[in-house]
């Protein structure tokens, strides 16, 4: 019998379950273990008997590991050990990349997956660049955004969707999108037009994309649109430097440029298998935080006044939200992925971008990784 590729998964929540069954449906791969922080013997909800609370067991039983926890501090610890064991890692976790990715990239083969918006943008860009296009805008399409969402609405949506409250909040207040576009910017060595990006409200994707392009003086950039009639996908606005091709592009109903391309869906865990196949085929990385020191991060903005001694919940909370910043402009900012079990050291006003002077963070490998590979004055 032909041996199966053994895939381990880190994370047994909503996405971990879906990914387990998506990979289970493939003929030539097998989910070997799923690492959980819960008691495996009490998890009657999990669809397959593959849960373990042993990292050593996960590593020994896996040829490749997929991480999808959404917990940056915990994931940094786990992924570092997996990579040190010479086991490749694929993630559905942009926050991990923009927080600890520069360190983790030095340990082994480490890639974000196709499926979430950053990976979909990477796949779309690869196709366009191979055809001779030069991306101007790497765009994310958002359906709805409220920077300070109502708790009652968030609880209703979390229950309706069957996902965590923190995830719903991070989606609604834009933090998740800001994180995704920071990763996109770093991988493609793109910039942002301003802190938090522009994020145009628009009637149509086409109108918004061209309005966005006309409002910038640096290229390429990562940004987003909130169209009235959109879809949960991605877009790229691109030029074609080869003028010889312009009549052909007009013939192909693409106009006279710049040219708009979009993907009107992203299938998250269902598309992870494509990145697994990529690794099997040629070992190339789809995307990560890039080589060297990245330029874009996601800072933490206070949603309300805070007093000394208060605890702060980070990404996906009513305390803070994230905005993209240039690291050189905000060298002391606290990345949103590190705001876990933090405490206020001095009074903070609503709207303030948190710095390392404002908060006390517990020591962690994620914090050490950030401070080693970025400008940081703790």
C-alpha positions as CSV (number, residue, x, y, z in Angstrom):
1,X,0.0,0.0,0.0
2,X,1.3,3.5,-0.9
3,X,2.2,5.4,2.2
4,X,0.2,8.5,3.1
5,X,1.7,11.9,3.9
6,X,1.1,12.3,7.6
7,X,-0.2,15.7,8.4
8,X,-0.4,17.0,12.0
9,X,-2.6,19.9,13.0
10,X,-2.1,22.5,15.8
11,X,-5.5,23.7,17.0
12,X,-8.7,21.8,17.7
13,X,-11.2,24.6,17.4
14,X,-13.6,25.6,14.7
15,X,-11.0,25.9,12.0
16,X,-9.0,22.8,13.2
17,X,-12.1,20.6,12.9
18,X,-12.9,21.8,9.4
19,X,-9.3,21.4,8.3
20,X,-9.2,17.9,9.8
21,X,-12.1,16.7,7.8
22,X,-11.0,18.5,4.6
23,X,-7.7,16.7,4.7
24,X,-9.3,13.4,5.7
25,X,-11.2,13.5,2.4
26,X,-7.9,13.4,0.4
27,X,-6.8,9.9,-0.8
28,X,-3.1,10.3,-0.3
29,X,-2.8,12.2,3.0
30,X,-3.8,11.3,6.5
31,X,-4.4,13.5,9.6
32,X,-2.0,11.8,12.0
33,X,-2.5,14.0,15.2
34,X,-4.3,17.2,16.2
35,X,-2.6,19.0,19.1
36,X,-5.0,20.4,21.6
37,X,-4.7,22.2,24.9
38,X,-7.9,20.6,26.2
39,X,-8.3,17.1,27.7
40,X,-8.6,14.8,24.7
41,X,-10.6,12.3,26.7
42,X,-13.3,14.9,27.2
43,X,-13.5,16.0,23.6
44,X,-16.6,14.1,22.3
45,X,-17.1,16.9,19.8
46,X,-14.1,16.2,17.6
47,X,-14.9,14.3,14.4
48,X,-11.8,11.9,14.4
49,X,-9.9,10.1,17.2
50,X,-6.7,11.9,16.5
51,X,-6.4,14.4,19.4
52,X,-3.3,14.6,21.5
53,X,-2.0,17.0,24.2
54,X,1.6,15.9,23.5
55,X,3.8,18.1,21.3
56,X,6.4,15.4,21.1
57,X,3.7,12.9,19.8
58,X,2.5,15.4,17.2
59,X,6.1,15.9,15.9
60,X,7.0,12.2,15.8
61,X,3.8,11.3,14.0
62,X,3.9,14.1,11.4
63,X,5.6,14.7,8.1
64,X,4.2,18.2,7.9
65,X,2.3,20.3,10.4
66,X,-0.5,22.9,9.8
67,X,-1.0,25.5,12.5
68,X,-4.4,27.3,12.9
69,X,-4.7,28.3,16.5
70,X,-5.0,32.1,16.3
71,X,-3.0,32.3,19.5
72,X,0.3,34.0,18.6
73,X,2.2,33.4,21.8
74,X,1.3,29.7,22.1
75,X,1.7,29.1,18.3
76,X,5.2,30.6,18.4
77,X,6.3,28.1,21.0
78,X,4.8,25.2,19.2
79,X,5.9,26.1,15.7
80,X,9.5,26.8,16.8
81,X,9.7,23.2,18.2
82,X,8.2,21.7,15.1
83,X,10.6,23.6,12.8
84,X,13.6,22.7,15.0
85,X,12.6,19.0,14.4
86,X,13.0,19.6,10.7
87,X,9.3,19.3,10.0
88,X,7.8,21.9,7.6
89,X,4.9,24.1,8.8
90,X,2.0,25.6,7.0
91,X,-0.2,28.1,8.7
92,X,-3.6,29.8,8.5
93,X,-2.4,32.5,10.9
94,X,-1.1,35.8,9.5
95,X,-0.7,37.2,13.0
96,X,1.9,34.6,13.8
97,X,3.9,35.6,10.7
98,X,3.9,39.4,11.3
99,X,4.8,38.9,15.0
100,X,7.2,36.0,15.1
101,X,7.7,35.2,11.5
102,X,11.1,36.8,11.0
103,X,12.5,34.5,13.7
104,X,10.5,31.4,12.7
105,X,11.7,31.8,9.1
106,X,15.3,31.1,10.2
107,X,14.3,27.7,11.7
108,X,12.9,25.9,8.7
109,X,10.3,25.7,5.9
110,X,7.5,28.0,7.0
111,X,4.6,29.3,4.8
112,X,1.2,30.8,5.1
113,X,-1.4,28.7,3.2
114,X,-3.6,29.6,0.3
115,X,-7.2,29.9,1.5
116,X,-7.3,33.0,3.6
117,X,-7.1,36.4,1.9
118,X,-3.2,36.8,2.0
119,X,-2.7,33.4,0.5
120,X,-5.3,34.0,-2.2
121,X,-3.6,37.3,-3.0
122,X,-0.2,35.5,-3.3
123,X,-1.7,32.9,-5.7
124,X,-3.4,35.6,-7.8
125,X,-0.2,37.7,-7.9
126,X,1.9,34.6,-8.9
127,X,-0.4,34.1,-11.9
128,X,-0.4,37.7,-13.0
129,X,3.3,38.2,-12.6
130,X,3.9,35.1,-14.7
131,X,1.8,36.8,-17.4
132,X,3.9,39.9,-17.4
133,X,1.8,42.2,-15.1
134,X,3.1,44.5,-12.3
135,X,0.8,44.8,-9.3
136,X,0.0,48.4,-8.2
137,X,-2.5,47.6,-5.4
138,X,-2.8,44.3,-3.5
139,X,-6.4,44.6,-2.3
140,X,-8.6,43.0,0.3
141,X,-12.4,43.2,0.0
142,X,-14.3,43.7,3.2
143,X,-18.1,43.5,3.5
144,X,-18.6,45.4,6.8
145,X,-16.5,47.3,9.3
146,X,-17.3,48.9,12.7
147,X,-14.3,50.0,14.6
148,X,-16.0,49.9,18.0
149,X,-18.7,47.1,17.6
150,X,-21.6,46.7,20.0
151,X,-21.0,43.7,22.4
152,X,-24.6,42.4,22.1
153,X,-24.3,42.3,18.3
154,X,-20.9,40.5,18.6
155,X,-22.4,37.8,20.9
156,X,-25.3,37.2,18.5
157,X,-23.0,36.8,15.5
158,X,-20.6,34.5,17.4
159,X,-23.4,32.3,18.3
160,X,-24.9,32.4,14.8
161,X,-21.6,31.6,13.1
162,X,-20.4,29.1,15.7
163,X,-17.0,30.8,16.1
164,X,-15.3,32.5,19.1
165,X,-16.4,35.9,20.2
166,X,-12.8,37.2,19.8
167,X,-12.7,36.1,16.2
168,X,-16.0,37.9,15.4
169,X,-14.7,41.1,17.1
170,X,-11.4,41.0,15.2
171,X,-13.3,40.5,11.9
172,X,-15.7,43.3,12.6
173,X,-13.3,46.0,13.9
174,X,-10.9,45.4,11.0
175,X,-8.0,44.0,13.0
176,X,-7.9,40.7,11.1
177,X,-7.9,42.6,7.8
178,X,-5.1,44.9,9.0
179,X,-3.0,41.9,10.0
180,X,-3.6,40.2,6.7
181,X,-2.6,43.2,4.7
182,X,0.5,43.7,6.8
183,X,1.6,40.2,5.8
184,X,0.8,40.9,2.2
185,X,2.9,44.1,2.3
186,X,5.9,42.5,3.8
187,X,5.9,39.5,1.5
188,X,5.6,41.6,-1.7
189,X,7.8,44.4,-0.3
190,X,4.8,46.8,-0.7
191,X,4.0,49.9,1.3
192,X,0.9,51.3,3.0
193,X,-0.5,54.7,1.9
194,X,-1.1,55.7,5.5
195,X,-1.5,54.2,9.0
196,X,-4.5,51.9,9.0
197,X,-4.5,52.1,5.1
198,X,-7.1,54.1,3.2
199,X,-10.0,51.6,3.1
200,X,-12.4,53.3,0.8
201,X,-16.1,52.9,1.1
202,X,-17.4,52.5,-2.5
203,X,-20.4,51.4,-4.6
204,X,-18.5,48.9,-6.7
205,X,-15.2,47.1,-6.6
206,X,-14.2,48.5,-9.9
207,X,-14.9,52.1,-9.0
208,X,-13.3,51.7,-5.7
209,X,-10.1,50.1,-7.1
210,X,-9.5,52.9,-9.6
211,X,-10.3,55.6,-7.0
212,X,-7.8,54.0,-4.7
213,X,-5.1,53.9,-7.3
214,X,-5.7,57.5,-8.3
215,X,-5.3,58.6,-4.6
216,X,-1.8,57.2,-4.0
217,X,1.6,58.4,-5.0
218,X,3.6,55.2,-4.0
219,X,3.4,51.8,-5.5
220,X,2.9,49.0,-4.9
221,X,0.6,49.3,-1.8
222,X,-1.5,46.9,0.3
223,X,-5.0,48.3,1.0
224,X,-8.7,47.4,1.1
225,X,-12.1,48.4,-0.1
226,X,-15.6,48.2,1.5
227,X,-17.9,48.0,-1.6
228,X,-21.7,48.1,-1.3
229,X,-21.9,45.3,-3.7
230,X,-18.9,43.1,-3.1
231,X,-17.9,39.6,-2.1
232,X,-15.4,38.1,0.4
233,X,-12.4,37.9,-1.9
234,X,-9.3,39.8,-3.0
235,X,-8.3,42.0,-6.0
236,X,-5.1,43.2,-7.6
237,X,-4.9,46.3,-9.8
238,X,-1.9,45.9,-12.1
239,X,-0.1,47.5,-15.0
240,X,1.4,45.7,-18.0
241,X,4.8,47.2,-18.8
242,X,4.9,45.5,-22.2
243,X,3.1,48.1,-24.4
244,X,3.0,45.5,-27.2
245,X,0.4,43.6,-25.2
246,X,-1.9,46.6,-24.7
247,X,-4.0,46.1,-27.8
248,X,-4.4,42.5,-26.9
249,X,-5.6,43.3,-23.4
250,X,-8.1,45.8,-24.9
251,X,-9.3,43.0,-27.3
252,X,-9.7,40.8,-24.2
253,X,-12.1,43.4,-22.7
254,X,-9.6,44.5,-20.0
255,X,-9.6,48.1,-21.1
256,X,-6.6,50.4,-21.4
257,X,-5.1,49.9,-18.0
258,X,-4.5,49.7,-15.2
259,X,-6.1,46.3,-15.2
260,X,-8.4,44.9,-12.4
261,X,-8.3,41.3,-11.5
262,X,-10.2,39.7,-8.6
263,X,-11.0,36.4,-6.9
264,X,-14.6,36.4,-5.6
265,X,-14.1,33.9,-2.9
266,X,-11.7,32.4,-0.4
267,X,-12.2,28.9,1.0
268,X,-9.9,29.1,4.0
269,X,-9.2,25.5,5.3
270,X,-10.5,23.9,2.1
271,X,-7.6,25.4,0.1
272,X,-4.8,24.4,2.5
273,X,-4.3,21.2,0.5
274,X,-3.0,23.3,-2.4
275,X,-0.1,24.6,-0.3
276,X,0.6,21.1,0.8
277,X,0.8,20.1,-2.8
278,X,3.1,23.0,-3.5
279,X,5.5,21.8,-0.8
280,X,5.3,18.3,-2.2
281,X,5.9,19.5,-5.8
282,X,8.9,21.8,-5.5
283,X,9.3,22.9,-1.9
284,X,8.5,26.6,-2.7
285,X,7.0,28.8,-0.1
286,X,3.7,30.5,-1.0
287,X,4.2,33.4,1.3
288,X,5.6,34.4,4.7
289,X,6.8,37.6,6.4
290,X,9.6,37.9,3.9
291,X,13.3,37.7,4.2
292,X,15.2,40.2,6.4
293,X,13.5,42.8,8.5
294,X,9.9,43.5,7.5
295,X,8.6,47.1,7.2
296,X,5.0,46.8,8.2
297,X,3.4,45.8,11.5
298,X,0.0,46.1,13.2
299,X,0.0,48.4,16.2
300,X,-2.5,48.3,19.0
301,X,-5.0,51.2,19.4
302,X,-6.9,51.7,22.7
303,X,-10.7,51.5,22.3
304,X,-11.2,53.2,25.7
305,X,-9.4,54.9,28.5
306,X,-7.3,52.6,30.6
307,X,-5.9,53.0,34.1
308,X,-2.7,51.6,35.7
309,X,-3.0,48.0,36.7
310,X,-5.8,47.1,34.4
311,X,-5.4,44.0,32.3
312,X,-5.7,44.2,28.5
313,X,-7.1,41.8,26.1
314,X,-5.5,42.0,22.7
315,X,-6.7,41.0,19.3
316,X,-10.4,40.5,19.2
317,X,-11.4,42.4,22.3
318,X,-13.2,45.5,23.4
319,X,-9.9,46.9,24.7
320,X,-7.9,47.3,21.5
321,X,-8.0,47.1,17.7
322,X,-5.1,46.9,15.2
323,X,-3.9,49.3,12.5
324,X,-1.1,48.8,10.0
325,X,2.0,51.0,10.7
326,X,5.4,51.4,9.3
327,X,7.8,50.0,11.8
328,X,10.4,52.7,11.3
329,X,7.7,55.3,12.1
330,X,6.5,53.5,15.2
331,X,9.5,51.7,16.6
332,X,8.1,51.4,20.1
333,X,4.6,50.2,19.2
334,X,3.2,47.0,20.7
335,X,2.2,44.5,18.0
336,X,-1.4,43.4,18.4
337,X,-0.2,39.8,18.5
338,X,1.7,40.3,21.7
339,X,-1.1,41.9,23.7
340,X,-1.9,38.8,25.7
341,X,-2.1,38.9,29.5
342,X,-0.8,42.5,29.4
343,X,-1.2,45.1,32.1
344,X,-1.3,48.8,32.0
345,X,1.8,50.6,33.3
346,X,0.6,54.2,32.9
347,X,-2.8,55.8,32.0
348,X,-3.8,55.4,28.4
349,X,-6.4,57.5,26.5
350,X,-8.8,56.2,24.0
351,X,-7.2,56.3,20.5
352,X,-3.7,56.0,21.8
353,X,-1.3,53.7,20.0
354,X,0.2,51.5,22.7
355,X,4.0,51.4,23.2
356,X,6.2,49.2,25.3
357,X,6.3,52.0,27.8
358,X,2.6,51.8,28.3
359,X,2.2,48.1,29.1
360,X,3.8,45.2,30.9
361,X,4.0,42.1,28.9
362,X,4.8,38.6,30.2
363,X,8.0,37.2,28.8
364,X,7.6,34.8,26.0
365,X,9.4,33.4,23.0
366,X,7.1,35.5,20.8
367,X,8.2,38.7,22.6
368,X,11.8,37.7,22.4
369,X,11.5,37.0,18.7
370,X,9.9,40.4,18.0
371,X,12.6,42.3,20.0
372,X,15.4,40.3,18.3
373,X,14.3,41.0,14.8
374,X,12.8,44.5,15.1
375,X,13.6,47.9,16.5
376,X,12.3,47.7,20.1
377,X,13.0,49.8,23.1
378,X,11.5,47.9,26.0
